[in-house]
């Protein structure tokens, strides 16, 4: 981080404040898949017994 007059400049690493491992992408993908399976089960199982 450095100042240039009244402006403060930071690089990408300092601005993000963390690592970019891609783990959140996996968490969101698995959660989406589980939600689709659960919603499909709620719809399909009652339809089978009607």
C-alpha atoms as one frame of an Amber mdcrd trajectory, in Angstrom:
protein
   0.000   0.000   0.000   1.272   3.417  -0.840  -0.101   6.935  -0.825  -0.047
   9.260  -3.782  -1.259  12.623  -2.514  -4.610  12.043  -0.843  -5.137   8.722
  -2.651  -4.274   5.337  -1.181  -3.303   2.644  -3.690  -3.457  -1.064  -2.845
  -2.715  -4.100  -4.989  -5.092  -7.034  -5.604  -3.752  -9.176  -2.744  -4.069
  -6.418  -0.186  -7.572  -5.505  -1.350  -8.933  -9.059  -1.252  -7.551  -9.783
   2.193  -7.372 -13.514   1.598  -6.350 -16.388  -0.609  -8.009 -17.304  -3.878
  -8.138 -21.096  -3.668 -11.405 -21.710  -5.527 -12.864 -23.674  -2.598 -15.985
 -21.511  -2.502 -16.744 -22.514  -6.098 -16.833 -26.169  -5.003 -19.025 -25.392
  -1.993 -21.518 -23.503  -4.163 -21.520 -26.223  -6.820 -22.135 -29.036  -4.349
 -24.826 -27.014  -2.575 -26.578 -26.355  -5.878 -26.468 -30.043  -6.767 -27.886
 -31.063  -3.368 -30.652 -28.468  -3.661 -31.632 -29.784  -7.105 -31.700 -33.375
  -5.819 -33.787 -32.409  -2.774 -36.287 -30.397  -4.826 -36.583 -33.203  -7.365
 -37.219 -35.738  -4.595 -39.949 -33.543  -3.096 -41.625 -33.397  -6.505 -41.058
 -36.963  -7.790 -41.767 -39.070  -4.677 -45.330 -37.771  -4.120 -46.023 -38.095
  -7.861 -45.122 -41.803  -7.708 -47.684 -42.536  -4.994 -50.587 -40.529  -6.446
